[in-house]
Amino acid sequence: MDAKNKRLIGIVLVVMIMLSVPLVAMKFTNEVKWSGFDFVIAGVLLLGTGLLCEFVLRKVKRWEYRIALCAAILFALFIVWAELAVGLIGTPFAGS
């Protein structure tokens, strides 16, 4: 198994671990109230971001561009996540 395939497996495992955190938290506190749809959206966002960064790492040759593109992808994830969580921008998709 080459390093590229190990990274893909790592991305999937990290997403699974990250999604298990709110699932475990829901068992210990009433502060976390995620529905199944919330888990699906979070999974799509996290996995999509990871796979998009992997695509950039495979296709872009210059490391400066790799860093800049992956940083932009992660910034976009942060903005979308913040909007869905607390309504940072105020779109109709904003959370409460």
Secondary structure as the mmCIF struct_conf table of DSSP 4:
data_model
#
loop_
_struct_conf.conf_type_id
_struct_conf.id
_struct_conf.beg_label_comp_id
_struct_conf.beg_label_asym_id
_struct_conf.beg_label_seq_id
_struct_conf.end_label_comp_id
_struct_conf.end_label_asym_id
_struct_conf.end_label_seq_id
HELX_RH_AL_P HELX_RH_AL_P1 ALA A 3 PHE A 28
BEND BEND1 ASN A 30 GLU A 31
HELX_RH_AL_P HELX_RH_AL_P2 GLY A 36 LYS A 59
HELX_RH_AL_P HELX_RH_AL_P3 TRP A 63 VAL A 86
BEND BEND2 LEU A 88 ILE A 89
TURN_TY1_P TURN_TY1_P1 PRO A 92 PHE A 93
#
